[in-house]
Amino acid sequence: KETWGLAEKDILMASTAMFNHTGDGVILTHNSEHTIRITDYPSLTLRESPAAHVGGCVAAALDPRGRYLASGGHDSIVNMFDTTEWICARTITCCECV
């Protein structure tokens, strides 16, 4: 089966998708996957796939400068990724209300 020129094995499933600030990449998350996928656009070739969450990644957001990506998952952890190296620069494991 072919879909938009991609073979079925090449189809990327995601629950969240967003463009990076320069428009040459797409960031994908999925409820049942532990990684965040960063793909080139428009080819959708996988560029990076850093491990992010144990129980699935459900949310992602870029800071206004595009330097950090925040991700949230079913494990109740927020990870902050440096977008130049795609390494986790900080992890927030609990929040206290003041």
Backbone torsions as a table, in degrees:
resi	resn	phi	psi	omega
1	LYS	NA	134.6	178.6
2	GLU	-113.6	138.2	176.6
3	THR	-134.6	115.7	179.5
4	TRP	52.7	37.8	177.7
5	GLY	82.8	-3.0	178.4
6	LEU	-102.3	141.1	173.2
7	ALA	-73.1	155.3	-177.7
8	GLU	-55.7	-35.3	-179.8
9	LYS	-67.7	-18.7	-178.4
10	ASP	-95.5	-1.4	-177.9
11	ILE	-71.9	130.7	179.0
12	LEU	-97.4	125.3	176.4
13	MET	-99.4	141.1	179.7
14	ALA	-152.3	151.2	173.8
15	SER	-99.0	-22.4	175.8
16	THR	-135.1	135.7	176.7
17	ALA	-140.6	137.8	176.9
18	MET	-152.3	151.2	176.5
19	PHE	-79.6	150.5	169.9
20	ASN	-74.9	175.1	-174.7
21	HIS	-68.5	-25.1	-180.0
22	THR	-89.4	-11.4	177.6
23	GLY	81.0	6.4	-179.9
24	ASP	-103.1	10.4	179.3
25	GLY	-149.7	156.7	177.3
26	VAL	-124.9	135.9	178.4
27	ILE	-105.8	126.4	-175.8
28	LEU	-121.8	136.5	172.1
29	THR	-126.0	159.6	179.4
30	HIS	-144.7	140.4	-178.3
31	ASN	-57.6	-29.2	-174.6
32	SER	-108.6	6.2	179.3
33	GLU	-112.2	148.8	-178.1
34	HIS	-93.2	0.8	-178.9
35	THR	-114.6	162.7	168.8
36	ILE	-104.9	135.0	179.1
37	ARG	-106.5	128.3	176.5
38	ILE	-112.1	120.6	-176.8
39	THR	-120.1	153.0	171.8
40	ASP	-72.1	151.8	175.5
41	TYR	-124.2	131.9	17.0
42	PRO	-98.5	-0.4	-175.4
43	SER	-69.8	-23.7	-175.2
44	LEU	61.9	24.5	174.3
45	THR	-71.1	133.2	-178.9
46	LEU	-64.8	123.9	179.2
47	ARG	-98.8	-47.6	-179.6
48	GLU	-144.4	156.5	176.3
49	SER	-149.8	68.7	-177.4
50	PRO	-72.6	142.3	174.4
51	ALA	-65.8	137.3	-174.3
52	ALA	-129.4	-47.2	-172.6
53	HIS	-143.6	151.9	-179.2
54	VAL	-74.8	-43.2	-173.0
55	GLY	-107.0	25.1	-179.7
56	GLY	104.5	144.0	-178.7
57	CYS	-102.5	121.7	-173.7
58	VAL	-112.6	-12.5	-178.1
59	ALA	-149.4	149.8	176.6
60	ALA	-152.1	145.9	178.2
61	ALA	-152.9	140.8	176.5
62	LEU	-93.3	145.1	173.9
63	ASP	-71.5	163.0	-175.6
64	PRO	-57.5	-28.0	179.0
65	ARG	-87.3	-12.6	-178.6
66	GLY	79.0	13.7	-178.5
67	ARG	-83.9	-31.3	-178.3
68	TYR	-126.3	147.7	173.7
69	LEU	-117.5	124.3	175.2
70	ALA	-96.2	136.4	177.0
71	SER	-130.6	146.4	177.1
72	GLY	-127.7	145.9	-177.0
73	GLY	-138.8	-179.8	178.4
74	HIS	-65.7	-13.8	179.3
75	ASP	-84.6	5.1	178.0
76	SER	64.0	28.2	178.8
77	ILE	-114.1	144.2	172.7
78	VAL	-110.9	125.7	178.0
79	ASN	-110.2	141.7	176.7
80	MET	-114.0	113.8	-178.6
81	PHE	-99.8	135.4	170.5
82	ASP	-75.8	122.7	-173.7
83	THR	-80.2	-5.4	175.4
84	THR	-86.3	-36.6	-178.8
85	GLU	-107.8	-14.5	-175.3
86	TRP	55.5	46.1	172.8
87	ILE	-115.9	153.0	179.1
88	CYS	-75.1	114.1	-178.1
89	ALA	-88.0	-24.5	-179.1
90	ARG	-159.7	146.7	177.5
91	THR	-127.4	132.1	176.8
92	ILE	-109.7	116.5	-175.7
93	THR	-103.7	-18.5	177.3
94	CYS	-150.7	151.7	178.2
95	CYS	-126.6	139.3	177.0
96	GLU	-113.4	132.4	176.6
97	CYS	-84.0	135.4	-179.8
98	VAL	-104.6	NA	NA
